[in-house]
């Protein structure tokens, strides 16, 4: 299964909050983070969320419904 990066976050908590919305729709996702290695204060967003490629459109629609257009974090 191929995964597609759909959003960046400043911390793990924000990513997990959005991931719960995807859970409710049975959309497979991964949270990628180097937070444990570098902690707060990275150069840019260092936590990102990816979803199964065949669910990308549905996932982006969910993000858009809670954050505006769903593209400002990419």
N, C-alpha and C positions, 0 to 999 in steps of 0.2 A: 504494500500500500504506500503510495507516494503522499507526502505531506507538503503543504504549501504554507509559507509564512504569511500571516494575515494581520498581525498587530504587534507593536512594541509597547513595553510598559517600563515604568521606573522602578518597580519592585515586584516581588513574587506575589504579594497580597493582591495587588490589582489584577494580575494575570489570573490568579485562582478565582477571583470574584467573577470575571468574565467567563472563565471555564465552566463555572456552575450553570450558566445559561446554556452553554453548549451541551452539557450533560443532560439537561432537561429535554433536549431535542435529539438525543442519542447520536451526537456528532463526535466522532473520534478526534482527539486533540493531543498535542504534546506541549508542555511548557518547557522552554529552554532557558536556562539561567546560569550565569557565572557569578551570581550574587554571593554564594558561599565563598568563592575565591577572592573577590575584590571588595565586597561590602558596598555600602552606600557611597555616593560621590563619584561614580564612573563618568567617563567623558560624555556618554550619551545613554539612551535607553539600552539596558543590557539584559532585559528579560523579554522574550518574545513568545508568541503563541502561534502554533501551526495546526492546521486541520487537514483531514484527509482530503486529497485533491478533488474527489468527486462530491465533496460536501462544501467546497469553498463558497459557492454562490449563496447557499443557505446560511452559512456561518457569517458571511459579510452582511447579509440582510439583518441578522440578529444584532450584530455589532452596531449597525447603522441605526437600528431602532432604539438603542440605549445611549448612543454617543453622538448623534448627528448624522454625518454621512458615512461613517465607518472607514474613512480613508486617511484621516488626519494623522494617524499613528504610523503609517507605513512609509 
